[in-house]
């Protein structure tokens, strides 16, 4: 089995797991995660822009967290897919902003919102392992973007997931970027490779 096949098989399996978790514990998990990430931001005294995402099917819902951070005066932004092979860009988001759906079915801030460089990236994922490896949706947008951001500095990258999305091993390639930590409904889990 090739690495691509291995990733595809795991992605298919874990999307079903993620959807089931979202349907059964999603609301409570999102509230718990919001509290854990807020505590982490306060503990680290982070003040730069925070990038999260508008959730798609089954993804951990970080909207309660976004609303909480915005209400606390944090600068928040959402990723926007520019095109195949390009890095994500991040546009400012505030509660009440109108979002527009793109060709990928993702909800984005409108184009006149300013572009920001996040110091904390909260990334969606399909699966993660104890080594801090992340299996994404497929397309490499986050890996490409995180690699580019890390060349300019070292943003903190935290995956957002249900605890049940952990697997024994995520198959990785040379371009896959590791997480510094993962946040679940159970708390923040830092990985050995990170500087947190």
Secondary structure by P-SEA (a helix, b strand, c coil): ccaaaaaaaaaaaaaaaaaaaaaccaaaaaaaaaaaaaaaaaaaccccbbbbbccccccccaaaaaaaaaaaccbbbbbbbccccbbbbbbbbcccbbbbbccccccccccccbbbbbcccccccccccccccccccccaaaaaaaaaaaaacccbbbbbcccccccccccccccbbbbccccccccccccccccc
